[in-house]
């Protein structure tokens, strides 16, 4: 196994001044394919803080330092040019950063993790694993938990970061060729289309309750209170740019919603509330609860707890799962890449607006799934 041993930085262009930024953009003007990656931290903020951008073309490897630079717009203009293909591995988090910067997404995209998943490498294959399988190179892991905001960055950190694009630009054509050989390019286009949806990177405060684990188990009035508190928490987290858990932890939020305190005395008796919140925050939390207490029965949210499948639906789920597993094995991909258990449950329950029944998934398996479900439906009037 070959090791990634070149520790020299002479071929890595470190961009930390306006002059170097201009030089880099000039170098990249002729490039039609760019490999991209980012380093960021978000432990202490609501939004991820961009610390480094790595980019590679066929003849250039660079690390851009947004901590040192006042303006990275010239580079953003390069990567937002739709005449250049952007190659990323597991682009979801990088795209969130770019969306925060520009309120739009760089296109077109080639996500090597998505491409690999459609070629039988596994559903969420890591970059290092993919480099090792395709290029026979074993990447170092020494800086996976480095503090990328700290300056100066060490030479080893810069080399480690640049490796994320040095080999990315090399594995891209190999994956592209395999997709073309198997006729699966349109499969990848379909996966990319889902990443181009801006809604994927926006959580309206009113929808923040969906991120609270266990909230769907609450009774209707408690659920109404929890939704109100989650909305307030999200708005404060955004305003202060702090993690939502720093504003109020999920377990305390749920305890408040279940207790439905009617006054400050009852609220203050809830375990952890004094440690977690200020007096001002407790005032707003109590208002959230009071709003829920004033709702009529008809105004309460419907229970969101998922009903169990019937015995007939369970049998249908098992039959469909077996069908999808067989299809996946025939095409050397993961069965969950075609449909998760949740998606199969949705199909069995009658939901037709799901990925399994759209695009390449429908052509590959969805049509057969519908036929199987229809064949096994009990005839009307039969018990």
N, C-alpha and C positions, 0 to 999 in steps of 0.2 A: 504494500500500500504506500503510495507516494504521500509525503507530508508537504503541507504548504509552508515551505521553509524560508522563502525570500523575505527577510526582515528589513531590507533596504527601503528607504522612503524616497529614493531619488526619482522614481517613476510616478510618485503620487503628488499631485498638484494640490497643495493646501491653500485654500482661498480664505483669507481673513482681512483683505483690504479691497477697496474699490478698484484699484488698479488690477489686482489679480482677478477680480470678478470680471472685469472687461476682457482680460486675456482669456479666461476660461470660456466666456460666451463666444468669443471669436473662434476658439478651437472647436466649439460644438456646433457652429452654424451649419456645417456640411453634413452633420450626422443625421441619419434617418431613423436610427434605433438607439435608444438610451436606456441603460440599466440604472435603476434608482433604488435607494434605500434611505431610511432615516434612523436616527437615534433620538430618543426623547425620554422625558420623565414626566410622571403625572401623579406621584404619590402624595404631593402636597397641594395640588391644584385641581380645579374642576376640568379645565381643558389641558390637554397634553402640551408640555413645553418643548418646542423643537430645539434640539441641541446640536445636531449635525445632519448634513445631507450628503450622501455619497452618490456619485454619478460616474458612469463609465460609457464610453463609446468604443469603437473599434481601436482607436489610437490614443485615448485619453482616459486617465483615472484621476478623479478629484474628490476631495473632501471640502465641503463648504461649511464655514463656521458662522452660523446665524447669530451666535452670541457676540461675536466680535464685530459683525457687519451691521450697519444701520439699515441697509436696504438690500434685499435679495431679489427685488423685482426683475432686474435684467435676466436672472436665471429662471425665474418663474415664467417669464415671457417665452423662454426657450422650451420649457417642458409643457407649456400649455398650447404650443403650436400643434395643431391637429395633423400636420404632415409628418410628425415624428412619432414613432411607436415607442411607448414607455413600457419597459419590462420590469416587473416587480415580483417579489415572492411574498405571497400572502398579503395582498395589497390593502386589505380592509383598514388597518390602523394607519398606514401611511396616507391613504386617501382621506381619512378623517382629519389629519393634520393639514393636508392641502386644501380641504374644504374650508376649514377654519380660517386659513390664510386668504383664500380667494372667493369663497362662497360659490365655487364651481369646481368641477373635477377635471383633471388632465386626461385627455383621450387622444388616440385610442390606447388600449391597455393590452398587455400580454402578461397574465398572472401565471408564473411558473408552477405555483402550488396547485392551482386549479387545473392547469394543463396536465400535470403529473397525475392528479387524481383521476383524470379521464383516460389515463394510459395504464392504469393498474399499479401505480406506485403506492397506493394508500390514500385515504381521504384527506388527511392533513399532514402529508409528508413534510418534514423539516428541510430547511435549506441545506444544512450540512449533510444530511442523509442523501439528499438528491445529488449534491456535488460528488459525494463519495461513490454513489452508484453509477453516475454518468461519466465522471472524469477520473475516478480512481484517486481522488485527492482527499485527504483527511484534514479538516479544518480545526484550528485551535478553538478552545472554548473558554479561555482564561478570563475574558472580559464581558461575559454575558450579563453580569450584574454590576457593571461599572457605573460610576456617577458621571454621566456624559455632560452634565452642566459645569462640572469643575474644570477650571483652566489653570495651567496649560494641560492639554491632553498629552499623554506620553506617546513616544514613538510606537510602542506596541499597540496602544489603543487605536492610533491612526491606521496602522497596518491591519489590525483586526477589523476595523470598520470598512476599510477599502476592499477587503476580501469579499464582503457581501455583494459587491458589484463586479469585481474582477471576474469571478466565476459565473456570475449571473448572465453576463453578456455572452459567455461561452456555452452555457447549457440551453439558452433560448433556442438557437437554431436546431439543436438536437431534438428538443421537444416538438418544435414546429414541424420538423420533418416526419416524426412519428405520427403526429396528428393528421398530417396530409396523407400519409400512407394508409391510415385506417379510415380516412374520410370523416374525421371527427372535428374538423375546424369549426363547423357550425355549432357543435356542442359547446365549445369554449366561448364562442360569440354570445351564446345564450347566457352562460354564467357571468360573463362580463357585463351584459346588459343589466343584470340585477345590481351590480356594484355601481352602475352609473346613476342609480336613483338617489337623488339628494336626500330624500326622506330617510334613507338608511343612516344618515349622519346627524339627523335632527331629532331631538326628543322634546316635544312641547311639554312645558311643566305639567299641563293637565294630564299627560300620559305617563308621567314619571312613576305613578303607582304600580305600573306593570313590572317595574324592576325590583319591587320589594318582595323578597322571597317569603312565601307563606301567606301573602295578603289574600289570596283567593279562597282561603279557608274560613275567612271571617263571615259573620252573619251580616245581613244587609245594612243595618244602621252602623255597625262597627266598620264595615267596608266604606261607607260614605265618609265617616270621620277619617279613616286612613287615607282615602283619596285626597281629602282636603289638606291633611298634614303633609302628604308627599308632594303635593303641588307647591305648598308654601316652602318646604325644604328645598325643592329644586330651584325655585326663584331666588332664594337666599344664597344657595351654592353658586349659582351663575353670577349673581351680583358681586359676591365676595371672591369668586374664583377659588373656591375651596372644595375638596371632595364632599359629596353629600353626606357621607358617614361622619364627617367632622361637625356637621350641623346637627344631625340627629341619627343615631344608629337605628338600623332596621328593627332590632328586637325591642327597643324602647318605643319606637313608633307603633309597633303592633300592640304592645302592652297598654299604651294610652288609648288606642282605638277600642280595645276590648273592654277597658275599664269605663270608658265614656265619662270622664270626670266632669262634674257640673260646676265646680268652683275651684279656686286656687288651692284650697285645703286638700281636696280629693286629688287634684293633679300632683301636688307636692308629695303626696304619700306614695306615688308610683316609684318603684325602685329604679334608681339611676337617673332620675330626672334632674336632680340638683347638680349632679356631677356633669351632666351632658349639656345643660342649657342655661342660658342667662335668664334673668327675670323678664327681660323684654321678649325673648323667644317664647317663654312659657305663656306670656300674654297672648301672643299670636296663635300658639298651639291651642289654647283654651277657646279662642274664637273659632278655630277650625272645628273643634268638637261641638261647640254650641250651634254652629250652622247645621251640622248633621242632626243634632237633637231636635231642631225645629222642622225638619222635613216630615211631611205626611207619609203614611205608609205607601201611597201610590208613587211618591217621588223618590223613594229609596232605590238604589241600584239593584238590579237583579242579581241573585246569587250566581257566582261565577265558577263554583266548584263543578268539575267535570263529572258528568254522570257515567256510571260504569257501563261497559258494553253489555248488551244482552248475550245470552248463550249463543244465539244464531249469529250475532255480529262477531263474537269471539271465534266461532268456527270459520266465518268468512275471512277474518283477519289472518288466521293461521294459513288458510289456503292461498291468500294473496301474498303473504310473506314468503311462502315456499316458492310460488311462481317467480317472484322478484329475485329471490336468491338464485334460482336456476338461471334466469336471464343474466344476472350479474356474473355468474361463473362462466357462462358461455362467452361473455365479452371481456372477461378478465378485469372487472372493476368491482369496487365495493358495492354491496347491495344498498347500503345507506346513502351512497351517491345517487342512486336512483330514487329511493324514497325512505325516509325515516319511519319509525313505528308510528309517530304522530301523524305523518302524511297518510300512511295506510289506514289508520283509524278514521281520519277525515273522509277518505274515499269510501270506506265501508259504511260510514254514517250518512253518506249521500252528498258530501261536499264535492263540488266539481270545479271550484275555482282554486286549484292547488297546482304547484309545479309538476307533480307527477302526471297531470293530465294536460300538460302544455309542452310545446317544443320537442326537443329530441327525446325527452323522457316519455312523452306520449307515444312517439313513433316506436321507441324501443320496447316499452312495457305498458304504458298507460292504456292503450287500446285493448290489450289482452286482459288487463286488470278489470276493465269495465265489462268485458265479455264474461269473465269468470264470475263477477258479482251478479250480473244479470242472470246467468245460468243457474245460480244457486239461490235465487230469491224464492221464498215460499209463495206458492200460488195463493191468490186472494181467496178468502173463504176457508182455507185450510188452517188447522191449528198447528 
